[in-house]
């Protein structure tokens, strides 16, 4: 026999045995997965991907266990015990192969939380394989031939999967719990994923159902042939099976109450919390009574209708029927009720959008509603851009970003794409079409796709975009030109525009520093640590906050913003020297972005202000103000520098910012800030500044009418020659913009238009300012017309 024949003989021998096939399959799949970023080691991703495979392998082990006992001459009196013994051995071998490979993969795949990853492995594949094994026992008992047994057993996870998919399709939920798939956390941009109490409860419910299934199997399957049999005595059988029947009934009861248990969500479970409703011509808006949204509901409702009006005007079409909008109180509430936390979500096929509260005007209503409008040109199933069966994420998100563009400081959408180009971070368009979109930072990918789609609409009209969106990305068919040629023209357009300075590029660099979750192996652990630190801070456990941030700095040393959190925590613990040492270490790094360097200097100034060392604070703030930073950051620096020049103001500004205060809750903190703003207002020479700060606090609690008169006073005083006025032109611009919003909310539309005239006439404004003011012009006109109906 030749060596080739020997190899073929051994391969046939190995592959001819189901148990060896399962082991080889496990090794090959997990081994291949071990080279995939993020999913190739112990953690949430590998758990989710391996759980269905584990369930199917467990199913086959269960079927083969029944077949093995059937083939023995003398079947055991208690077949379940023997089949469980054999199954446990085989399942343990499969689990050991998978776990061993995932542990070894840590040699080339960084794992920042191996113990947490082990927990996901146990909760995911570890329990899914057991659920599959139980299904396999029933399939084995119900049929004779192996293929039929596997088919019947597979119907159980198939049915469960179909139910889960139906819920994701029909219910307002983006997460899923499944006995065979484990846990799907939902939006990829929500990086905080952990084993919470709901997942533990769900798996306990799964084990209860499995125990019931095993008990009924033992009761109804005859030992001689391991086939279903009719009990000789139903009375005795019911008595013996009472525990199993009780367990089965309890499991069924829990399963039917999935939304109440937190295993899924539906309209009823969400509207039980968001119990207030406002209906308009095109929307049903659900929100929480006695919330920030409730206090602004008239403006919120009109803003929804404005978004509808703008999209219908630009697209020339609109979806039929009304859209349900769920406005949650905060990201945490949204995450708990429907699964999405830090991201806003739209479900075009359900005509639903899910937002959390943002100050008026909500910045992403138009973006999310654009997804719903996209169903008018999208595929027939989900209403999105699909290439065959693969969603074209770049077109889905680029489409919505183009139709709902947002300025970033003084830059418009195309300026932001220009910044990416100058930073060398703009990805080729071909590299983000399809699922590869998620391998890039969200800000990078959204900005790139959004600017390109906006350019296509502006230069070729919306109908071309409608054809492109519907085709899933057939550029040649839609525009008569391939993608690379259109990309070349778009880049030439960006190059021809003016308005982006070198300072803008440096000020925006930090915005695009953070990589995607696939580029950051510690993303989940870092997000979990941030949440743990927030909980510890809320409970006053300052030392624990310090420990969490030290761990963050260790696992993600390339993220200097963690040092800012550490310095804040150290200062809260009154360890000021340690805080300054941490800041100074980072300031020695040469390639810091200007945003981070300025933030570090500002934090250094905060420590100095708290210690009463005003010259030290002033020096750090002067250095920070010399750097190119965003307007928001610049305003904060200006205010603190003003304080560093006046001891009386310094004490009040430090108290206003609650710099290192750990005992204030949100309500007492808001009251304290209002009180200290009033104290600043009473200081000689700072009346305008204090008035502005009081107005900002009133805006934060949705009191636009009261804030409006104060903003008018602050601006009038700033424009006069009395007192010091406001600290800089950035404050004047912000005060005018806030006053525009207050005027719109209170129906003072002529005043809003006059203020916009002033804003547009300011020297040195950027394309982003012009874009924002144009959006406000449309908002003023629409609110005026809408309220006159």
Secondary structure, 3 states (H helix, E strand, C coil): CCHHHHHHHHHHHHHCCHHHHHHHHHHHHHHHHCCCCCCCCCCHHHHHHHHHHHHHHHHHHHHHHHHHHHCCCCCCCCHHHHHHHHHHHHHHHHHHHHHHHHHHHHHCCCCCCHHHHHHHHHHHHHHHHHHHHHHHHHHHHHCCCHHHHHHHHHHHHHHHHHHHHHHHHHCCCCCEEECCCEEECCCCCCCCCCCCHHHHHHHHHHHHHHHHHHHHHHHHEECCCCEECCCCCHHHHHHHCHHHHHHHHHHHHHHHCHHHHCCCCCHHHHHCCCCEEEECCCEEEEECCCCHHHHCHHHHHHHHHHHHHHHHHHHCCCCCCCEEEEEECCHHHHHHHHCCCCCCEEEHHHCEEEEECCCCCCCCHHHHHHHHHHHHCCCCCCCCCEECCEECHHHHHHHHHHHCCCCECCECHHHHHHHHHHHCCCCCHHHCCHHHHHHCCHHHHHHHHHHHHHHHHHHHCHHHHHHHHHHCCCHHHHHCCCHHHHHHHHHHHHHHCCCCCHHHHHHHHHHHCCCCHHHCCCHHHHHHHHHHHHHHHHCCCHHHHHHHHHHHHHHCCCCCHHHHHHHHHHHHCCCHHHHHHHHHHHHCCCCCCHHHHHHHHHHHHHHHHHHCCHHHHHHHHHHHHCCCCCHHHHHHHHHHHHHHCCHHHHHHHHHHCCCCCCCCCHHHHHHHHHHHHHHHHHCCCCHHHHHHHHHHHHHHCCCHHHHHHHHHHHHHHHHCCCCCCCCCHHHHHHHHHHHHHHHHHCCCHHHHHHHHHHHHHCCCCCHHHHHHHHHHHHHHHHHHHHHCC
